[in-house]
Amino acid sequence: MKFRPLHDRVVIRRAEGDTKSKGGIIIPDTAQEKPQEGEVIAVGSGARDESGALIVPDVKAGDFILFGKWSGTEVKIDGQDLLIMKEADIMGIIDKSEIGIIDKTAAVKNAA
C-alpha cells in the first residue's frame, strides 16, 4: 500500500466477521455486525503537544486492536476496505499470542 496517514491517524483492516451463528445458521452479509477489532496497516508519525514536541503513537503496523463501534472513516484503498481513525479512538491492543486467538484474515491469505 502506498498510503501514509498524517499525524496521529491509523489505517486499520477490519477483522472478518463470523458468517455462521452458534446454532449453525448462515448469516447474510447485510445482517452481520461489523467486528470491533482489526489489524493496524499503517501509522502516522504522531501528534504534537502544546510545546511542539512529537508524541509517538503507541500502536505500530501489525498490531491487533480493539476500537469503538462507530470509530473511524471507511475508505477503499487499492481495492481494500479499510478504516482511518485517530489513535485516541483505539481502546487497546490485543495480544493474540497469549490468548490463542487465530487471525482469520491471515488464515484466508495463507489458504489462497
N, C-alpha and C positions, 0 to 999 in steps of 0.2 A: 504494500500500500504506500502511496506517495502523499499521504496527508499527515501534517503535523499540527496538533491543536495548539492554540495560543494560551499563554499564562497558566492558570490552574485548571484548565479543561482536560477531560479524559475521554478517549474513544473506547467504547465497550461493545463487544459482541455478546448479545443476549444468549443465555443458555437455552438449549432446546427444551420445550415443554413436553410432558407426557402425553402420548396420544391415546392411552387407554386408562380407564378408571380402575380403581382397586378391584371392582367386580368384573373387569374384563370388557366393559363396554367401550367401543372406539369413539373417541370424542372428536367431532369435526373441528377444523382449524378456527372457524368463526366462534365456536363456543369455548375454546380453550382460554384459560387465563394466561397472561404473559408472565414468564418467570421473572423473579426479582433478583436474579443473580446472573453473573456473566463474567467474561474474561476481558481484562484490560488489554487493548490492542496497541494504543499509543498514549503518551502522557506529555503535556506541555511542560515548559521549563519551570513553572511555578509562579505564584503571585508575589506581589511586593507589599511590604508593610508600610506604615506611615513614614518611616525614616528612609525608605527606598531599598532596604535590604531584601534580597531574594529569599522567599520561603519555599524550600524544596518540597515537592509533593511526597507524601508517604507511600503512595502506590507506584508500581512500576509495571511495565509491559509483561504480561504473562500471569499476573495476579488474578485470582478468582475473588470477586467481590459481591457484596450484598448491597442493594440500593433500594430506594423508595419506589413505590408502585407507580407514581406519576412523575418520576425524576427524568430529566434529560429531554433531548430533542431527537426524534427519529430521523435518520438520514440514510441515503443509499450512496455508498462509495464503492467503486469498482464492482458493482453488481451485488454487493453485500449489504444487508440491512443492519445498520449499526446505530448506536446511541452516542450522543455527545452530551456530557454533563460536567458540571463543576465538581471539583474534588469534595467540596463540602456536602454534596448530595449523596456521597458514598457513606454507608453506615459502618462497614467493616470489611476486613479481608478474611476470606475463608481459607483455612489451611487444610486442603483436601488430603494431604499425605497422612495426617494424623487420624482423621475420622474415616478414611477409606472410601470416600465418595469417588465414583468413576465419572470422569468428564465425558458426557455424551457427544459433544462436538468433536472431541479428539477421536473418539471411537468411530464416528462416521467418517472422518478424514482418513483414518488408518484402513478402514474397510474398502475405501474407493481406490 
